[in-house]
Amino acid sequence: MTKKPDDSLLPVTAGDINKLKSMVDDLYNNVGKTLVHAEVNNDDIESTVSNILSDIKCCLVDRWTEKFLPGEGTPMEPSESGFPDDDDWEEEYEKFGFSR
């Protein structure tokens, strides 16, 4: 697919904006798990911020813009994102109200 020029106008509907808002809510669990993982693991702030921003990019921005710019990002469902050791952390996540 050919990349659209930066000055291309794209039709965005009220429904698209509402979808974006609901997709922000979809990230609640991911951000919570990242913070729990960081706290218990004693991760540094830079890594924690990087992990959160990565979820925002892939699970929010790229996923939403896929409708307008297909093939130009790396969209990912929030449920697909996580840490390789998430299974080991399930109990800890649940303690704080988040699910694997």
C-alpha positions as CSV (number, residue, x, y, z in Angstrom):
1,M,0.0,0.0,0.0
2,T,1.2,3.5,-0.8
3,K,1.7,5.8,2.1
4,K,-0.7,8.8,2.1
5,P,0.9,12.2,2.0
6,D,1.0,14.0,5.3
7,D,-1.5,16.7,4.1
8,S,-4.2,14.2,3.0
9,L,-7.6,14.9,4.4
10,L,-9.3,11.9,6.0
11,P,-13.0,11.6,6.8
12,V,-13.4,11.2,10.6
13,T,-17.0,10.7,11.9
14,A,-18.4,11.2,15.3
15,G,-18.6,7.4,15.5
16,D,-14.9,7.3,14.9
17,I,-14.2,9.7,17.8
18,N,-16.5,7.7,20.1
19,K,-14.7,4.5,19.1
20,L,-11.4,6.2,20.0
21,K,-12.8,7.2,23.4
22,S,-13.9,3.7,24.1
23,M,-10.5,2.4,23.0
24,V,-8.8,4.6,25.7
25,D,-10.9,2.8,28.3
26,D,-9.8,-0.5,26.8
27,L,-6.2,0.3,27.9
28,Y,-7.1,0.7,31.6
29,N,-6.2,-2.9,32.4
30,N,-2.9,-2.8,30.4
31,V,-1.7,0.3,32.2
32,G,-2.7,-1.1,35.5
33,K,-0.8,-4.3,34.9
34,T,2.3,-2.4,33.7
35,L,2.3,-0.4,37.0
36,V,1.8,-3.5,39.1
37,H,4.6,-5.3,37.2
38,A,6.9,-2.2,37.6
39,E,6.2,-1.8,41.3
40,V,6.7,-5.4,42.3
41,N,9.6,-5.9,39.9
42,N,11.2,-2.6,41.0
43,D,11.5,-1.6,37.3
44,D,12.9,1.8,36.6
45,I,10.6,4.7,35.6
46,E,12.0,4.9,32.0
47,S,11.1,1.3,31.3
48,T,7.7,1.7,32.8
49,V,7.0,4.8,30.7
50,S,8.3,3.0,27.6
51,N,5.9,0.1,28.3
52,I,2.9,2.3,28.7
53,L,3.7,4.4,25.6
54,S,4.2,1.2,23.6
55,D,0.7,0.1,24.5
56,I,-0.7,3.5,23.7
57,K,0.9,3.5,20.3
58,C,0.1,-0.1,19.3
59,C,-3.2,-0.7,21.1
60,L,-4.7,2.7,20.7
61,V,-3.2,4.9,18.0
62,D,-2.2,2.3,15.5
63,R,-5.4,0.3,16.1
64,W,-7.6,3.3,15.6
65,T,-5.8,4.7,12.6
66,E,-5.7,1.3,10.8
67,K,-9.2,2.4,9.5
68,F,-7.7,5.5,7.9
69,L,-4.1,4.4,7.1
70,P,-4.2,0.6,6.7
71,G,-0.8,-1.1,6.8
72,E,1.1,1.9,8.2
73,G,1.3,0.9,11.8
74,T,1.5,-2.2,14.1
75,P,-2.0,-2.4,15.5
76,M,-2.5,-4.8,18.4
77,E,-5.5,-5.7,20.6
78,P,-5.0,-4.8,24.3
79,S,-5.5,-8.5,25.2
80,E,-2.5,-9.4,22.9
81,S,-0.1,-7.0,24.7
82,G,1.7,-7.9,27.9
83,F,4.8,-9.3,29.5
84,P,6.2,-12.8,28.7
85,D,5.8,-13.7,32.4
86,D,2.2,-12.5,32.7
87,D,1.0,-15.9,33.7
88,D,3.3,-15.8,36.8
89,W,1.8,-12.4,37.8
90,E,-1.8,-13.2,37.5
91,E,-2.4,-13.4,41.3
92,E,-0.5,-10.1,41.8
93,Y,-2.6,-8.3,39.1
94,E,-5.8,-9.6,40.6
95,K,-4.8,-8.3,44.0
96,F,-4.9,-4.8,42.5
97,G,-8.0,-5.4,40.5
98,F,-6.5,-6.1,37.1
99,S,-6.8,-9.3,35.1
100,R,-4.3,-11.2,33.0
